[in-house]
């Protein structure tokens, strides 16, 4: 088995840490949708995506963006549009 890429390993750890932070915030009801958390996660995703030109960075950035919370109204709009 080839050696693991240290950059991918580090980014994977960053994503897991970020995931845990977001899940904890959600559990305690402290997720400011449309606020500072969203901007912070988008900033991290942008930095990761353009970090060093690796193809894997886009996938990692997409995972980070997947944790950006949205409002209840936003979710209902998607539900209404799909019905």
C-alpha positions in Angstrom: 0.0 0.0 0.0 1.4 3.4 -0.9 2.3 5.9 1.8 -0.5 8.3 2.7 -0.2 11.8 1.5 0.6 14.0 4.6 -1.3 16.9 3.2 -4.5 14.8 2.6 -4.1 13.3 6.1 -3.8 16.8 7.7 -6.8 18.1 5.7 -8.8 15.1 6.7 -8.1 15.8 10.3 -9.1 19.4 9.8 -12.4 18.3 8.3 -13.1 15.9 11.1 -12.3 18.6 13.7 -14.6 21.1 11.9 -17.3 18.5 11.7 -17.1 17.9 15.4 -17.3 21.6 16.2 -20.3 22.1 13.9 -22.1 19.1 15.4 -21.5 20.4 18.9 -22.8 23.8 18.0 -25.9 22.3 16.5 -26.5 20.1 19.5 -26.4 23.1 21.8 -28.5 25.2 19.5 -25.8 27.8 19.0 -25.6 27.8 15.2 -26.0 31.3 13.8 -27.4 30.5 10.4 -26.4 33.1 7.9 -23.9 34.5 10.3 -20.3 34.2 11.4 -20.2 30.4 11.3 -21.3 30.3 7.7 -18.7 32.9 6.7 -16.0 31.1 8.6 -16.8 27.7 7.0 -16.9 29.3 3.5 -13.6 31.0 4.1 -12.0 27.7 5.2 -13.5 25.9 2.2 -12.1 28.5 -0.2 -8.7 28.3 1.4 -8.7 24.5 1.2 -10.0 24.4 -2.4 -7.2 26.7 -3.6 -4.4 25.7 -1.3 -2.0 23.9 -3.6 -3.8 22.9 -6.8 -4.5 19.3 -5.8 -7.7 17.7 -7.2 -8.6 16.3 -3.8 -8.9 19.8 -2.4 -12.2 20.4 -4.2 -13.8 17.3 -2.6 -12.6 18.4 0.8 -13.9 21.9 0.3 -17.3 20.4 -0.8 -17.4 18.4 2.4 -16.7 21.5 4.5 -19.5 23.4 2.6 -21.8 20.6 3.4 -21.7 21.6 7.1 -22.7 25.2 6.4 -26.1 25.4 8.2 -29.1 26.9 6.4 -32.3 28.4 7.9 -35.5 26.5 8.3 -37.1 28.8 5.7 -34.4 27.8 3.2 -35.1 24.1 3.8 -38.8 24.7 3.4 -38.3 26.5 0.1 -36.4 23.5 -1.3 -39.1 21.1 0.0 -41.8 23.2 -1.6 -39.9 23.5 -4.9 -39.5 19.7 -5.0 -43.2 18.9 -4.5 
